[in-house]
Amino acid sequence: MLYQVISLVLDVAVGLVCGVCLLRLYMQQQRIPMSARAGNPIGPFIFAMTDWVVMPLRRVLPKLAALDVASLVAALLLQLAQYGVLWLLQGAAQSVALVATLAVFGLLRVAISGLTGLVMIYALLSWVQARSPVSDLLDRLVTPLLSPIRKHLPLMGGVDLSPLALLLLLQVLAMLIGGLQSMALMAVA
């Protein structure tokens, strides 16, 4: 029972910070300004949530083109820490390779969940035509993902079904990653 509670708390806490690290990575890759003065209302929140882990890593890990390596490594380290703590709580019965495998797949799951959430909020806001800094930010985050789909999926009676198609693709990707995780865990165990 205690293990389940700790596992849940770690999953929520690490998932949140890891997801924000990945959002920071994605926003920097998309060249979205992070300051509130530049129209990004969540930029200060992102910095507050991630600077403690990203900034020390940035001193030793340089950016590669538009890829913020420090944010990616921070997210992976958080996943490793989560599964490492759970591994220790279980008495270190599994191998270290298993912990690393779980961390990589955990990072992929957080990324897919985050993208799914962004697309769902984007789709909901598009129904009400809310013009706000948040909707503009979501548009800048989601449009690059929807553009390839929109090239192949025309409007249906004036309704854009590309967010639905992207959500379907993300769910298929999540299923594939789940299958790959099962195969990898059997190979490592």
C-alpha atoms as one frame of an Amber mdcrd trajectory, in Angstrom:
protein
   0.000   0.000   0.000   2.771   2.445   0.952   4.650   1.587  -2.248   1.547
   2.422  -4.315   1.119   5.781  -2.566   4.778   6.686  -3.073   4.591   5.521
  -6.672   1.535   7.710  -7.318   3.068  10.790  -5.674   6.317  10.324  -7.599
   4.446   9.765 -10.850   2.477  12.992 -10.461   5.352  15.158  -9.191   7.999
  13.866 -11.588   5.519  13.744 -14.456   4.660  17.419 -13.928   8.253  18.667
 -13.739   9.384  16.332 -16.520   6.509  17.495 -18.723   7.376  21.137 -18.085
  11.029  20.394 -18.993   9.824  18.870 -22.260   7.541  21.864 -22.853  10.531
  24.160 -22.297  12.517  22.121 -24.822   9.704  22.238 -27.380   9.032  25.956
 -26.926  12.699  26.768 -27.386  12.853  24.528 -30.452   9.849  26.418 -31.881
  11.565  29.743 -30.966   8.671  30.874 -28.790   9.707  33.722 -26.479   9.579
  32.682 -22.843   9.011  36.047 -21.165   5.643  37.374 -20.076   6.507  40.696
 -21.749   6.783  38.864 -25.068   3.228  37.574 -24.673   3.972  34.193 -23.107
   1.885  33.988 -19.921   3.314  30.626 -18.849   6.994  31.354 -19.525   7.726
  32.503 -15.944   5.979  29.377 -14.608   8.125  27.175 -16.868  11.308  28.848
 -15.639  10.222  28.608 -12.000   9.451  24.891 -12.351  12.585  23.881 -14.273
  15.467  26.281 -13.665  16.629  24.344 -10.592  17.385  21.280 -12.731  18.023
  22.754 -16.193  20.396  25.608 -15.367  23.095  23.470 -13.662  22.985  21.077
 -16.621  23.233  23.937 -19.096  26.668  24.778 -17.687  27.997  21.428 -18.931
  25.621  20.588 -21.796  25.584  23.056 -24.695  22.662  23.505 -27.055  22.813
  21.543 -30.295  21.349  23.848 -32.949  17.769  24.477 -31.752  17.801  21.504
 -29.338  18.031  22.418 -25.659  19.970  19.360 -24.544  19.897  20.423 -20.886
  16.080  20.360 -20.774  15.986  16.921 -22.417  18.637  15.486 -20.098  16.861
  17.042 -17.093  13.623  15.292 -18.062  15.450  11.987 -18.483  17.273  12.379
 -15.165  13.975  13.053 -13.409  12.533   9.852 -14.870  15.667   7.942 -13.836
  15.355   9.318 -10.315  11.693   8.315 -10.128  12.293   4.747 -11.234  15.497
   4.572  -9.193  13.597   5.415  -5.990  10.935   2.832  -6.825  13.689   0.312
  -7.582  15.265   0.933  -4.165  11.882   0.658  -2.436  11.415  -2.771  -4.006
  14.723  -3.891  -2.570  16.705  -3.423  -5.781  15.298  -6.679  -7.118  15.451
  -5.606 -10.769  18.501  -4.716 -12.806  19.760  -1.191 -13.385  19.117  -1.731
 -17.112  15.447  -2.232 -16.280  15.365   1.104 -14.440  16.974   2.861 -17.420
  14.515   1.213 -19.817  11.563   2.270 -17.691  12.927   5.837 -17.546  13.228
   6.119 -21.330   9.728   4.790 -21.891   8.427   6.979 -19.060   9.883  10.008
 -20.838   8.158   9.006 -24.082   4.845   8.541 -22.248   5.119  11.987 -20.653
   5.845  13.532 -24.066   2.832  11.855 -25.681   0.569  12.749 -22.755   1.725
  16.357 -22.898   1.123  16.617 -26.634  -2.282  15.008 -26.206  -3.201  17.570
 -23.546  -1.999  20.469 -25.707  -4.023  19.285 -28.692  -7.161  18.743 -26.602
  -6.981  22.210 -25.042  -6.237  23.713 -28.471  -9.273  21.983 -29.973 -11.561
  23.066 -27.131 -10.401  26.684 -27.351 -10.870  26.656 -31.125 -14.576  25.943
 -30.626 -15.128  29.069 -28.561 -12.784  31.353 -30.547 -11.162  32.726 -27.406
  -8.464  35.249 -28.252  -5.998  35.353 -25.428  -2.232  35.032 -24.951  -2.748
  31.393 -23.949  -4.695  30.533 -27.105  -2.055  32.276 -29.228   0.656  30.273
 -27.452  -1.236  27.010 -27.960  -1.660  27.876 -31.626   2.097  28.324 -31.991
   2.737  25.012 -30.223   0.144  22.854 -31.963   0.024  24.267 -35.514   3.407
  22.772 -36.537   2.051  19.352 -35.578  -1.259  19.873 -37.392   0.143  21.374
 -40.606   1.191  18.059 -42.223  -2.209  16.553 -41.399  -4.077  19.573 -42.763
  -2.306  19.111 -46.107  -3.959  15.710 -46.480  -7.215  16.179 -44.570  -9.458
  18.921 -45.940 -12.079  20.767 -43.922 -15.308  18.783 -43.620 -18.230  21.176
 -43.839 -16.034  23.954 -42.445 -14.852  21.815 -39.520 -11.150  21.136 -39.031
 -10.739  17.462 -38.115  -6.928  17.598 -38.005  -6.802  17.808 -34.158  -8.896
  14.627 -33.990  -6.581  12.922 -36.487  -3.533  14.011 -34.478  -5.085  12.721
 -31.253  -5.723   9.397 -32.963  -2.098   9.258 -34.169  -0.826  10.072 -30.681
  -2.948   7.275 -29.197  -1.633   4.812 -31.791   1.905   5.968 -30.980   1.227
   5.463 -27.264   0.024   1.925 -27.984   3.133   1.184 -30.076   5.393   2.520
 -27.343   3.553   0.370 -24.792   4.178  -2.694 -26.949   7.835  -1.786 -27.420
   8.174  -1.251 -23.683   6.774  -4.719 -23.002   9.206  -6.282 -25.463  12.145
  -4.299 -24.062  11.281  -5.217 -20.484  11.119  -8.912 -21.384  14.507  -8.636
 -23.075  16.083  -6.858 -20.081  14.490  -9.021 -17.373
